[in-house]
Each structure stands twice: as C-alpha cells, then as structure tokens.
Amino acid sequence: MPDNLPPDAALAVTDLSFAIDGIRLIHPMGFKVRRGRRLVVLGPNGAGKSLLLRLCHGLLRPDTGQIHRNDHHPAGRRAHAMVFQTPVMLRRSVFDNVTHALAAIGVPVAQLKSRAVEALNRFGLIGLADRPARWLSGGEQQRLAIARAWALRPELLFLDEPSAALDPSATRSIEAMLGDLHAEGVTLMMSTHDLSQARRLADDVLFLASGSLVEAGEAQRFFNDPQTAQARAFIAGDLVW
C-alpha cells in the first residue's frame, strides 16, 4: 500500500491545484475515491471535471498537492486506466487495438490473443474483431474503449463523460457495462453532465464549480439534501457560475 493512501481508498488527493499561464483552473482541493465505489464528478461546463480526471490519471502534473494511487501492480495489469469522451482508436483492427494495449503493459505474447478474445467476448464485440476500429459507430467505439480498458484489469477506471455523444440505446449499453465493472469490484471515477445518469450510477459525488470543489459526499444525500446553494441550483437546472 503506497504511503498516505487510506486502506479504503483507491485514490486520495490532498491540496491539489492546477494553473495554466497563471490562470488557476483547479483550486486547492482534497478528496478520496473509495475502493469499490462509483464516484461521479458533476458540475456545469467549465467546472474542471475533465481536467480533474486527467490530473488524477497522471496525464497532467498538478502545481500543488499530491495524488496518492496504488501504482504497483505486476506486469499484465494496470493500476488505473482511462476512457475518454471521444474514444482514442488506433489505426488498427478492433482486435489489434486490444492486443496493442495489452502488449504495452507487458502481457506475454502467448497470452495476448486469449486476453483480447476474452475482452471482446465479454462486451459483445467479437463479431467485429477484424473490422478497422475507426470504422465503428460512436457507440461501438466507446464499447471498445471500455473493453480495452477492462482487458488491462485496472483497479481504478476513469471515464470522462463516456456516453455524452451517444443515443439512448448506446447510453444504456454503456451504463450496463459500467454496472458490470462495478459488480466485479472495479472502482469507477467518472464525469457526466447528465443528472439522471448520475442518479442511476453514483455511489458518491464530487460537485465542482469554477474549478473549486463545492460539495462532496454520498450520492443519496447530495441529491436529496444538497448542502450548498450552488448544488441546489445545479440540481434544479439553474445556471451556476
């Protein structure tokens, strides 16, 4: 267990902040992502949701503070992975998109095919294995992105508005996949602008506004009894600046 990571946490953040060209985009904040839970990050456009996920995943370096993760896993497994709002598809087949990701984390060549087949079967994509990934529909690409992340066997999965551009049917499919991941014990930290989706999926909530952490807590309490005027306005559908 890494230093300063509580036993019940998959990730812990202390005094985190981030700025670009002197403009503070994330103001100092601290929180933890409880192991095995689904933490949903909410807030209006420009609140810093996507930026916070990228910081937590390690794609950006914070100006202040620390991010404590369990980054120590054996070869063939990732401690954490990320799925983006617009899926990143390699110029390869569906199958090769998965095997490439597995090879990158040290999965032995002898296991690449079986691990990829397992992931594609798991998420209903095996029939598309030979198709160029960039030819898939938006919903299929997002399913592939999640299947590819699942194949890495992450403890913690970050998702940045994974169904924002999808139709209702594809959205239901993505939510079902996330429900299965949660049932398997994967910790989820995701952003969404869809309050109905957050109510369906969230165990815990972080509510951001203008780069500040305004409110945090269990989802049921947040939606039924928000503690701040900004959160109450956001839930009511009013503008929050």
Secondary structure, DSSP 8 states (H G I E B T S, - for coil): --TT--TTEEEEEEEEEEEETTEEEEEEEEEEEETT-EEEEE-STTSSHHHHHHHHHTSS--SEEEEEE-----TT--SEEEE-SS----SSBHHHHHHHHHHHTT--HHHHHHHHHHHHHHTT-GGGTTSBGGGS-HHHHHHHHHHHHHHT--SEEEEESTTTTS-HHHHHHHHHHHHHHHHTT-EEEEE-S-HHHHHHH-SEEEEEETTEEEEEEEHHHHHHS-SSHHHHHHHHT----
